[in-house]
């Protein structure tokens, strides 16, 4: 009983990191946690919690967690861009934990898992086609669309940054 209470306390501390990423000490992990928090879905919590718990137990390092979270963010954004519904997303993400536990490189295993079968990790080619045919502004929630556009803006490292705090 004591061990279970200690495990739940440890997981509670890690859940706080997910909900309040500013307290994360690893800059790479913190950036990814902020992005996932901004995405606005709690569906990712069990998988993120699992990754953070493995790091806390010394099984993986922060770089592996950050890379895994980047793949998770990419998975969510790609699904939005091609117009895939979030149906069964919970089940898909819950199935990832056993897959990544068996691998020496959990980030690579997560990417492979999300890219296989019917999980719909859209390829670059599928996104290119979707951008020409799928109405972007009708998919996902407004904050998610804003984040995709913000990340696109950031990727070009423009000299004139867009003020993303403005709501119009």
C-alpha positions in Angstrom: 0.0 0.0 0.0 2.8 2.4 0.9 4.6 1.8 -2.4 1.4 2.6 -4.3 0.8 5.8 -2.4 4.5 6.8 -3.1 4.0 6.0 -6.8 0.8 8.1 -6.9 2.6 11.0 -5.2 5.4 10.8 -7.7 2.9 10.7 -10.6 1.0 13.7 -9.1 4.3 15.7 -9.1 4.8 14.8 -12.7 1.2 15.7 -13.6 1.9 19.1 -12.2 4.8 19.5 -14.6 2.4 18.7 -17.5 -0.1 21.2 -16.3 2.5 23.9 -15.3 5.5 23.4 -17.6 7.3 26.5 -16.4 8.5 24.4 -13.4 10.3 21.9 -15.7 14.1 22.3 -15.4 15.1 20.8 -18.8 14.6 23.5 -21.4 13.9 21.1 -24.2 11.3 19.2 -22.3 9.8 22.4 -21.0 9.4 23.8 -24.5 7.6 20.7 -25.7 5.4 20.6 -22.6 4.4 24.2 -23.2 3.5 23.4 -26.8 1.4 20.4 -25.8 -0.3 22.4 -23.1 -1.1 25.1 -25.6 -2.6 22.5 -27.9 -5.3 22.1 -25.3 -5.9 18.4 -25.1 -5.7 16.2 -22.1 -5.7 13.1 -24.2 -1.9 13.2 -24.3 -1.5 13.2 -20.5 -1.2 9.5 -19.9 1.6 9.1 -22.5 3.4 12.2 -21.4 3.1 11.1 -17.8 4.6 7.7 -18.7 7.5 9.4 -20.5 8.2 11.7 -17.6 7.9 8.8 -15.1 10.5 6.8 -17.0 12.8 9.8 -16.9 12.3 10.2 -13.2 13.2 6.5 -12.7 16.4 7.1 -14.7 15.3 4.8 -17.6 15.5 7.6 -20.3 17.0 11.0 -20.4 15.5 14.5 -21.1 16.6 14.5 -24.7 14.6 11.3 -25.3 11.6 12.8 -23.6 11.8 16.0 -25.6 12.2 14.1 -28.9 9.2 11.9 -28.0 7.1 14.9 -27.2 8.1 16.5 -30.5 6.9 13.4 -32.4 3.7 13.6 -30.4 3.2 17.2 -31.2 3.9 16.5 -34.9 1.4 13.6 -34.9 -1.4 15.9 -33.5 -0.6 18.8 -36.0 -0.4 16.4 -39.0 -3.7 14.9 -38.1 -5.2 18.4 -38.0 -3.7 19.4 -41.3 -5.1 16.5 -43.1 -8.5 16.8 -41.5 -8.5 13.6 -39.4 -10.9 13.4 -36.6 -9.7 12.8 -33.0 -11.8 9.7 -32.7 -9.9 6.8 -31.0 -7.0 9.1 -30.3 -7.2 8.2 -26.6 -6.9 4.5 -27.4 -4.1 5.1 -29.9 -2.0 7.0 -27.4 -2.6 4.6 -24.6 -1.3 1.8 -26.8 2.0 3.6 -27.3 3.3 3.0 -23.7 3.9 -0.7 -24.1 5.5 -0.2 -27.5 8.0 2.4 -26.2 8.8 0.3 -23.1 10.3 -2.5 -25.2 12.6 -0.2 -27.2 16.1 1.0 -26.5 15.2 4.3 -28.1 11.7 5.3 -27.0 11.5 8.4 -29.2 12.2 6.3 -32.3 9.8 3.6 -31.1 7.0 6.2 -30.6 7.5 7.6 -34.0 7.4 4.1 -35.6 4.3 3.3 -33.5 2.4 6.4 -34.5 3.5 6.0 -38.1 2.2 2.4 -38.4 -1.1 0.9 -39.1 -4.2 3.2 -39.1 -2.9 5.8 -36.7 -2.7 8.3 -39.4 0.7 10.0 -38.9 0.4 11.9 -42.1 3.4 12.0 -44.4 4.8 15.2 -45.9 3.3 14.2 -49.2 -0.2 13.7 -47.7 0.1 17.1 -46.0 1.0 18.7 -49.3 -2.1 17.2 -50.9 -4.3 18.1 -48.0 -3.2 21.7 -47.9 -4.6 22.1 -51.4 -7.8 20.3 -50.8 -8.7 20.2 -47.0 -10.2 23.5 -45.6 -7.7 24.2 -42.8 -10.0 26.7 -41.0 -12.7 24.1 -40.5 -10.5 21.6 -38.7 -9.6 21.4 -35.1 -10.1 24.2 -32.6 -9.2 27.8 -33.2 -6.3 27.7 -30.7 -4.9 24.7 -32.5 -5.0 26.3 -35.9 -3.4 29.4 -34.3 -0.5 27.2 -33.0 0.0 25.6 -36.4 0.3 29.0 -38.0 2.5 30.3 -35.2 4.9 27.4 -35.6 5.0 27.9 -39.4 5.8 31.6 -38.8 8.6 30.6 -36.3 10.1 28.1 -38.8 10.8 30.9 -41.2 12.6 33.0 -38.6 11.3 36.2 -40.0 12.9 39.5 -38.9 9.4 40.8 -38.2 7.7 38.6 -35.7 4.0 38.4 -35.6 2.4 39.3 -32.3 0.5 36.1 -31.5 -1.1 37.5 -28.4 -3.5 39.6 -30.4 -7.0 38.3 -30.7 -8.9 39.7 -33.6 
